[in-house]
């Protein structure tokens, strides 16, 4: 049986976020324990280190938190991330024979 944890795509996203966070010149929330770039970098590296050990939902929650904070800091943009990450996750779904979830969007 295939161990699907080894094929999770989050490490690929974390590589990208680490580069962005390390290049950030300013951090208006540097004094905030959870929202600082320093903490986000630590979280990215922990995901890469622990991805094979953690359940997928934990990795997904951490990834979503990192993305949310980075988006609020204008380090990444939601629509751009959707387009960049979609092929990564679709490959994962294909490799694990998982149905690709329907794309949802708001009308307004």
DSSP file (Angstrom, degrees, kcal/mol; ACC not computed):
  #  RESIDUE AA STRUCTURE BP1 BP2  ACC     N-H-->O    O-->H-N    N-H-->O    O-->H-N    TCO  KAPPA ALPHA  PHI   PSI    X-CA   Y-CA   Z-CA
    1    1 A X              0   0    0      0, 0.0     2,-0.2     0, 0.0     0, 0.0   0.000 360.0 360.0 360.0 136.5    0.0    0.0    0.0
    2    2 A X        -     0   0    0      1,-0.1     2,-1.1     2,-0.0     3,-0.1  -0.483 360.0-132.4 -72.7 136.4    1.3    3.4   -0.9
    3    3 A X    >   -     0   0    0     -2,-0.2     3,-1.5     1,-0.2     4,-0.3  -0.786  20.7-169.4 -88.3  99.8    2.1    5.8    1.9
    4    4 A X  G >  S+     0   0    0     -2,-1.1     3,-1.4     1,-0.3     4,-0.3   0.712  76.4  74.4 -68.5 -19.1    0.3    8.9    0.7
    5    5 A X  G >  S+     0   0    0      1,-0.3     3,-1.1     2,-0.2    -1,-0.3   0.833  89.5  59.6 -61.6 -29.3    2.0   11.1    3.4
    6    6 A X  G <  S+     0   0    0     -3,-1.5    -1,-0.3     1,-0.2    -2,-0.2   0.671 105.2  49.4 -73.1 -14.5    5.2   10.9    1.4
    7    7 A X  G <  S+     0   0    0     -3,-1.4    -1,-0.2    -4,-0.3    -2,-0.2   0.311  75.8 132.8-107.2   8.9    3.5   12.5   -1.6
    8    8 A X    X   -     0   0    0     -3,-1.1     3,-0.5    -4,-0.3     4,-0.2  -0.355  51.7-143.1 -61.6 139.3    1.9   15.5    0.2
    9    9 A X  T >> S+     0   0    0      1,-0.2     4,-1.3     2,-0.1     3,-0.8   0.436  74.0  98.7 -86.7   0.8    2.6   18.7   -1.8
   10   10 A X  H 3> S+     0   0    0      1,-0.3     4,-2.6     2,-0.2    -1,-0.2   0.847  74.7  61.0 -63.4 -34.6    3.0   21.0    1.2
   11   11 A X  H <> S+     0   0    0     -3,-0.5     4,-2.1     1,-0.2    -1,-0.3   0.868 101.2  55.0 -60.3 -35.0    6.8   21.0    1.2
   12   12 A X  H <> S+     0   0    0     -3,-0.8     4,-1.3     1,-0.2    -1,-0.2   0.919 110.4  45.3 -63.1 -42.5    6.8   22.4   -2.3
   13   13 A X  H  X S+     0   0    0     -4,-1.3     4,-2.4     1,-0.2    -2,-0.2   0.894 109.6  55.6 -66.5 -38.8    4.7   25.3   -1.2
   14   14 A X  H  X S+     0   0    0     -4,-2.6     4,-2.8     1,-0.2     5,-0.2   0.870 101.2  57.9 -64.4 -36.1    6.9   25.8    1.9
   15   15 A X  H  X S+     0   0    0     -4,-2.1     4,-1.8     1,-0.2    -1,-0.2   0.937 109.7  45.3 -55.2 -46.0   10.0   26.1   -0.3
   16   16 A X  H  X S+     0   0    0     -4,-1.3     4,-2.1     1,-0.2    -2,-0.2   0.928 113.6  48.0 -63.6 -46.9    8.2   29.0   -2.0
   17   17 A X  H  X S+     0   0    0     -4,-2.4     4,-2.9     1,-0.2     5,-0.2   0.858 107.8  55.4 -67.8 -34.9    7.1   30.7    1.2
   18   18 A X  H  X S+     0   0    0     -4,-2.8     4,-2.7     2,-0.2     5,-0.2   0.938 108.8  48.2 -61.3 -45.9   10.5   30.4    2.8
   19   19 A X  H  X S+     0   0    0     -4,-1.8     4,-1.5    -5,-0.2    -2,-0.2   0.919 113.9  46.7 -60.1 -44.0   12.1   32.2   -0.1
   20   20 A X  H  X S+     0   0    0     -4,-2.1     4,-0.9     2,-0.2    -2,-0.2   0.935 114.3  46.5 -64.8 -46.4    9.4   35.0    0.1
   21   21 A X  H >< S+     0   0    0     -4,-2.9     3,-0.5     1,-0.2    -2,-0.2   0.889 111.4  51.1 -65.8 -39.3    9.7   35.3    3.9
   22   22 A X  H 3< S+     0   0    0     -4,-2.7    -1,-0.2    -5,-0.2    -2,-0.2   0.808 111.7  48.7 -68.0 -27.8   13.5   35.4    3.8
   23   23 A X  H 3< S+     0   0    0     -4,-1.5    -1,-0.2    -5,-0.2    -2,-0.2   0.607  82.5 115.9 -85.9 -12.6   13.4   38.1    1.1
   24   24 A X    <<  -     0   0    0     -4,-0.9     3,-0.0    -3,-0.5    -3,-0.0  -0.385  49.6-163.0 -63.4 127.4   10.9   40.3    3.0
   25   25 A X  S    S+     0   0    0     -2,-0.1     2,-0.3     1,-0.1    -1,-0.2   0.801  70.1  32.1 -82.6 -30.5   12.5   43.6    3.9
   26   26 A X        -     0   0    0      3,-0.0     2,-0.3     4,-0.0    -1,-0.1  -0.918  54.6-168.1-128.3 153.4   10.0   44.7    6.5
   27   27 A X    >   -     0   0    0     -2,-0.3     3,-1.8     1,-0.1     4,-0.2  -0.791   0.5-173.7-139.9  95.8    7.8   42.9    9.0
   28   28 A X  T 3  S+     0   0    0     -2,-0.3     3,-0.2     1,-0.3    -1,-0.1   0.683  90.7  46.8 -64.5 -15.0    5.2   45.2   10.6
   29   29 A X  T >  S+     0   0    0      6,-0.2     3,-2.0     1,-0.1    -1,-0.3   0.010  71.3 124.9-112.6  27.3    4.2   42.3   13.0
   30   30 A X  T <  S+     0   0    0     -3,-1.8    -1,-0.1     1,-0.3     6,-0.1   0.755  74.0  52.8 -60.1 -24.8    7.8   41.3   14.0
   31   31 A X  T 3  S+     0   0    0     -3,-0.2     2,-0.6    -4,-0.2    -1,-0.3   0.481  86.5  97.2 -89.9  -2.4    6.9   41.8   17.7
   32   32 A X  S <> S-     0   0    0     -3,-2.0     4,-1.5     1,-0.1     7,-0.2  -0.784  70.4-144.2 -91.1 121.7    3.9   39.5   17.5
   33   33 A X  T  4 S+     0   0    0     -2,-0.6    -1,-0.1     1,-0.2     6,-0.1   0.850  94.6  27.4 -54.4 -42.6    4.8   36.0   18.6
   34   34 A X  T  4 S+     0   0    0      1,-0.1    -1,-0.2     5,-0.1    -2,-0.0   0.740 123.0  47.0 -94.7 -25.4    2.5   34.1   16.2
   35   35 A X  T  4 S+     0   0    0     -6,-0.2    -6,-0.2     4,-0.1    -2,-0.2   0.450  82.2 112.8-101.9  -1.2    2.3   36.5   13.2
   36   36 A X  S  X S-     0   0    0     -4,-1.5     4,-2.3    -6,-0.1     5,-0.2  -0.331  75.1-121.7 -71.4 153.8    5.9   37.5   12.8
   37   37 A X  H  > S+     0   0    0      1,-0.2     4,-2.8     2,-0.2     5,-0.2   0.857 114.3  60.8 -60.2 -34.7    7.9   36.4    9.7
   38   38 A X  H  > S+     0   0    0      1,-0.2     4,-2.0     2,-0.2    -1,-0.2   0.922 107.3  43.5 -59.2 -44.7   10.3   34.7   12.0
   39   39 A X  H  > S+     0   0    0     -7,-0.2     4,-2.7     2,-0.2    -2,-0.2   0.897 112.2  52.9 -68.5 -39.8    7.5   32.4   13.3
   40   40 A X  H  X S+     0   0    0     -4,-2.3     4,-2.5     2,-0.2    -2,-0.2   0.906 108.8  50.3 -62.4 -40.5    6.1   31.8    9.8
   41   41 A X  H  X S+     0   0    0     -4,-2.8     4,-2.3     2,-0.2    -1,-0.2   0.927 110.3  49.8 -61.1 -44.9    9.6   30.7    8.7
   42   42 A X  H  X S+     0   0    0     -4,-2.0     4,-2.4     1,-0.2    -2,-0.2   0.920 110.5  50.3 -59.1 -44.3    9.8   28.4   11.7
   43   43 A X  H  X S+     0   0    0     -4,-2.7     4,-2.4     2,-0.2    -2,-0.2   0.912 108.8  51.7 -61.9 -43.0    6.3   27.0   10.8
   44   44 A X  H  X S+     0   0    0     -4,-2.5     4,-2.0     1,-0.2    -1,-0.2   0.925 112.1  46.2 -58.3 -45.7    7.3   26.4    7.2
   45   45 A X  H  X S+     0   0    0     -4,-2.3     4,-2.1     1,-0.2    -1,-0.2   0.852 110.4  53.3 -69.0 -34.7   10.5   24.5    8.2
   46   46 A X  H  X S+     0   0    0     -4,-2.4     4,-3.1     2,-0.2     5,-0.2   0.902 106.9  52.5 -66.0 -40.3    8.5   22.4   10.8
   47   47 A X  H  X S+     0   0    0     -4,-2.4     4,-1.8     1,-0.2    -2,-0.2   0.943 110.8  47.3 -59.1 -46.4    6.0   21.4    8.1
   48   48 A X  H  < S+     0   0    0     -4,-2.0     4,-0.2     1,-0.2    -1,-0.2   0.886 117.2  43.2 -62.9 -37.5    8.9   20.3    5.9
   49   49 A X  H  < S+     0   0    0     -4,-2.1     3,-0.2     1,-0.2    -2,-0.2   0.880 125.6  30.9 -74.3 -38.7   10.5   18.4    8.8
   50   50 A X  H >X S+     0   0    0     -4,-3.1     4,-2.7     1,-0.2     3,-1.8   0.439  83.4 106.4-104.3  -1.6    7.3   16.8   10.1
   51   51 A X  T 3< S+     0   0    0     -4,-1.8    -1,-0.2     1,-0.3     8,-0.1   0.830  83.0  49.3 -51.7 -38.8    5.1   16.4    7.0
   52   52 A X  T 34 S+     0   0    0     -4,-0.2    -1,-0.3    -3,-0.2    -2,-0.1   0.719 117.4  41.5 -74.5 -19.5    5.7   12.6    7.0
   53   53 A X  T <4 S+     0   0    0     -3,-1.8    -2,-0.2    -4,-0.1    -1,-0.2   0.801 101.4  76.8 -96.0 -34.4    4.8   12.3   10.7
   54   54 A X  S  < S-     0   0    0     -4,-2.7     2,-0.1    -7,-0.1    -7,-0.0  -0.417  87.1-105.7 -79.8 151.2    1.8   14.7   11.0
   55   55 A X    >>  -     0   0    0      1,-0.1     4,-1.7    -2,-0.1     3,-0.8  -0.459  35.2-112.8 -67.4 151.1   -1.7   13.9    9.8
   56   56 A X  H 3> S+     0   0    0      1,-0.3     4,-2.6     2,-0.2     5,-0.2   0.804 113.8  60.2 -57.9 -32.5   -2.6   15.8    6.6
   57   57 A X  H 3> S+     0   0    0      2,-0.2     4,-2.2     1,-0.2    -1,-0.3   0.873 104.6  49.0 -67.9 -34.2   -5.2   17.9    8.4
   58   58 A X  H <> S+     0   0    0     -3,-0.8     4,-2.5     2,-0.2     5,-0.2   0.940 112.2  47.9 -67.6 -45.9   -2.6   19.4   10.7
   59   59 A X  H  X S+     0   0    0     -4,-1.7     4,-2.6     1,-0.2    -2,-0.2   0.912 112.3  50.5 -59.2 -42.4   -0.2   20.2    7.9
   60   60 A X  H  X S+     0   0    0     -4,-2.6     4,-2.6     2,-0.2    -1,-0.2   0.887 109.6  49.9 -63.8 -40.2   -3.1   21.7    6.0
   61   61 A X  H  X S+     0   0    0     -4,-2.2     4,-2.3     2,-0.2    -2,-0.2   0.930 112.6  46.6 -65.1 -44.5   -4.1   23.9    8.9
   62   62 A X  H  X S+     0   0    0     -4,-2.5     4,-2.6     2,-0.2    -2,-0.2   0.930 113.2  49.3 -62.7 -44.6   -0.6   25.2    9.4
   63   63 A X  H  X S+     0   0    0     -4,-2.6     4,-2.8    -5,-0.2    -2,-0.2   0.927 111.1  49.9 -60.5 -45.6   -0.2   25.8    5.7
   64   64 A X  H  X S+     0   0    0     -4,-2.6     4,-2.5     2,-0.2    -1,-0.2   0.878 110.2  50.6 -61.7 -38.8   -3.5   27.7    5.6
   65   65 A X  H  X S+     0   0    0     -4,-2.3     4,-2.6     2,-0.2     5,-0.3   0.949 111.4  47.7 -62.9 -48.9   -2.4   29.8    8.6
   66   66 A X  H  X S+     0   0    0     -4,-2.6     4,-2.6     1,-0.2     5,-0.2   0.930 113.8  47.7 -57.8 -46.8    0.9   30.7    6.9
   67   67 A X  H  X S+     0   0    0     -4,-2.8     4,-2.5     1,-0.2    -1,-0.2   0.907 111.1  51.3 -62.2 -42.2   -0.9   31.6    3.7
   68   68 A X  H  X S+     0   0    0     -4,-2.5     4,-2.2     2,-0.2    -2,-0.2   0.926 113.1  43.5 -62.2 -46.0   -3.5   33.7    5.5
   69   69 A X  H  X S+     0   0    0     -4,-2.6     4,-1.6     2,-0.2    -1,-0.2   0.920 114.4  50.1 -67.4 -42.8   -0.9   35.7    7.4
   70   70 A X  H  <>S+     0   0    0     -4,-2.6     5,-2.9    -5,-0.3     6,-0.9   0.887 110.7  50.3 -63.5 -37.4    1.3   36.1    4.3
   71   71 A X  H ><5S+     0   0    0     -4,-2.5     3,-1.6     1,-0.2    -1,-0.2   0.912 108.4  51.6 -66.0 -41.7   -1.7   37.3    2.3
   72   72 A X  H 3<5S+     0   0    0     -4,-2.2    -1,-0.2     1,-0.3    -2,-0.2   0.802 110.1  50.0 -65.4 -27.1   -2.7   39.9    4.9
   73   73 A X  T 3<5S-     0   0    0     -4,-1.6    -1,-0.3    -5,-0.1    -2,-0.2   0.386 115.2-119.5 -88.0   3.2    0.9   41.1    4.8
   74   74 A X  T < 5S+     0   0    0     -3,-1.6    -3,-0.2     2,-0.2    -2,-0.1   0.794  80.4 123.4  60.0  30.9    0.7   41.4    1.0
   75   75 A X  S   <S+     0   0    0     -5,-2.9     2,-0.3     1,-0.2    -4,-0.2   0.740  81.2  15.0 -87.6 -27.1    3.6   38.9    0.6
   76   76 A X  S    S-     0   0    0     -6,-0.9     2,-0.4    -9,-0.2    -2,-0.2  -0.915  76.9-130.4-137.0 165.9    1.4   36.6   -1.5
   77   77 A X     >  -     0   0    0     -2,-0.3     4,-2.7     1,-0.1     5,-0.2  -0.980  14.2-133.6-126.0 133.2   -1.9   37.1   -3.3
   78   78 A X  H  > S+     0   0    0     -2,-0.4     4,-2.4     1,-0.2     5,-0.2   0.884 103.8  45.0 -54.5 -51.8   -4.8   34.7   -2.9
   79   79 A X  H  > S+     0   0    0      1,-0.2     4,-1.9     2,-0.2    -1,-0.2   0.901 114.2  50.0 -63.4 -40.4   -5.8   34.4   -6.6
   80   80 A X  H  > S+     0   0    0      1,-0.2     4,-2.3     2,-0.2    -1,-0.2   0.916 110.9  49.6 -63.4 -42.9   -2.1   33.9   -7.6
   81   81 A X  H  X S+     0   0    0     -4,-2.7     4,-2.9     1,-0.2     5,-0.3   0.882 107.3  54.9 -64.7 -38.0   -1.6   31.2   -4.9
   82   82 A X  H  X S+     0   0    0     -4,-2.4     4,-1.8    -5,-0.2    -1,-0.2   0.934 112.0  43.6 -59.4 -44.8   -4.7   29.4   -6.1
   83   83 A X  H  X S+     0   0    0     -4,-1.9     4,-0.6     1,-0.2    -2,-0.2   0.860 117.4  45.3 -70.7 -35.4   -3.3   29.3   -9.6
   84   84 A X  H  < S+     0   0    0     -4,-2.3     4,-0.5    -5,-0.2    -2,-0.2   0.870 119.3  39.5 -75.4 -37.1    0.2   28.3   -8.5
   85   85 A X  H  X S+     0   0    0     -4,-2.9     4,-2.4    -5,-0.2     5,-0.3   0.758  97.0  77.9 -86.9 -24.3   -0.9   25.6   -6.0
   86   86 A X  H  X S+     0   0    0     -4,-1.8     4,-2.8    -5,-0.3     5,-0.2   0.914  95.2  47.0 -54.5 -49.2   -3.7   24.1   -7.9
   87   87 A X  H  X S+     0   0    0     -4,-0.6     4,-2.0     1,-0.2    -1,-0.2   0.866 111.0  53.8 -62.6 -33.0   -1.5   22.0  -10.3
   88   88 A X  H  > S+     0   0    0     -4,-0.5     4,-1.6    -3,-0.2    -1,-0.2   0.942 114.1  40.1 -64.1 -47.2    0.6   20.8   -7.3
   89   89 A X  H  X S+     0   0    0     -4,-2.4     4,-2.7     2,-0.2    -2,-0.2   0.862 111.8  56.3 -72.2 -35.2   -2.5   19.5   -5.5
   90   90 A X  H  X S+     0   0    0     -4,-2.8     4,-2.5    -5,-0.3    -1,-0.2   0.889 106.4  51.1 -63.7 -37.3   -4.1   18.1   -8.6
   91   91 A X  H  X S+     0   0    0     -4,-2.0     4,-3.0    -5,-0.2    -1,-0.2   0.921 109.9  50.4 -62.9 -42.9   -0.9   16.1   -9.2
   92   92 A X  H  X S+     0   0    0     -4,-1.6     4,-1.9     2,-0.2    -2,-0.2   0.929 110.5  49.0 -59.8 -45.8   -1.2   14.8   -5.6
   93   93 A X  H  <>S+     0   0    0     -4,-2.7     5,-3.2     1,-0.2     4,-0.3   0.922 113.2  47.2 -60.5 -43.8   -4.9   13.9   -6.1
   94   94 A X  H ><5S+     0   0    0     -4,-2.5     3,-1.3     1,-0.2    -2,-0.2   0.936 111.6  50.1 -63.3 -46.4   -4.0   12.1   -9.4
   95   95 A X  H 3<5S+     0   0    0     -4,-3.0    -1,-0.2     1,-0.3    -2,-0.2   0.815 117.0  41.0 -62.1 -31.3   -1.1   10.2   -7.7
   96   96 A X  T 3<5S-     0   0    0     -4,-1.9    -1,-0.3    -5,-0.2    -2,-0.2   0.290 111.4-118.5-101.6   8.9   -3.3    9.1   -4.8
   97   97 A X  T < 5 +     0   0    0     -3,-1.3     2,-0.4    -4,-0.3    -3,-0.2   0.891  62.7 150.8  54.7  42.8   -6.3    8.3   -7.0
   98   98 A X      < -     0   0    0     -5,-3.2    -1,-0.2    -6,-0.2    -2,-0.1  -0.862  52.8-107.8-104.0 137.5   -8.3   11.0   -5.2
   99   99 A X        -     0   0    0     -2,-0.4     2,-0.4    -3,-0.1     3,-0.0  -0.416  35.6-115.3 -62.2 136.0  -11.2   12.8   -6.9
  100  100 A X        -     0   0    0     -2,-0.1    -1,-0.1     1,-0.1     3,-0.1  -0.618  35.2-117.8 -73.6 125.0  -10.2   16.4   -7.6
  101  101 A X        -     0   0    0     -2,-0.4     2,-0.1     1,-0.1    -1,-0.1  -0.278  33.0 -97.3 -63.1 149.2  -12.5   18.6   -5.6
  102  102 A X        -     0   0    0      1,-0.1     2,-0.4    -3,-0.0    -1,-0.1  -0.416  39.1-113.8 -64.3 138.3  -14.8   21.0   -7.5
  103  103 A X        -     0   0    0     -2,-0.1     2,-0.4    -3,-0.1    -1,-0.1  -0.620  34.6-158.8 -75.5 129.9  -13.5   24.5   -7.8
  104  104 A X        +     0   0    0     -2,-0.4     2,-0.3    -3,-0.0    -3,-0.0  -0.854  15.5 170.0-110.7 145.8  -15.6   26.9   -5.9
  105  105 A X        -     0   0    0     -2,-0.4     2,-0.3     0, 0.0     3,-0.0  -0.988  31.5-113.7-148.8 157.8  -15.9   30.7   -6.5
  106  106 A X        -     0   0    0     -2,-0.3    -2,-0.0     1,-0.1     0, 0.0  -0.666  12.6-143.9 -89.5 146.2  -18.1   33.5   -5.3
  107  107 A X              0   0    0     -2,-0.3    -1,-0.1     1,-0.1     0, 0.0   0.738 360.0 360.0 -79.3 -22.7  -20.3   35.3   -7.7
  108  108 A X              0   0    0     -3,-0.0    -1,-0.1     0, 0.0    -2,-0.0   0.361 360.0 360.0-134.8 360.0  -19.7   38.6   -5.9
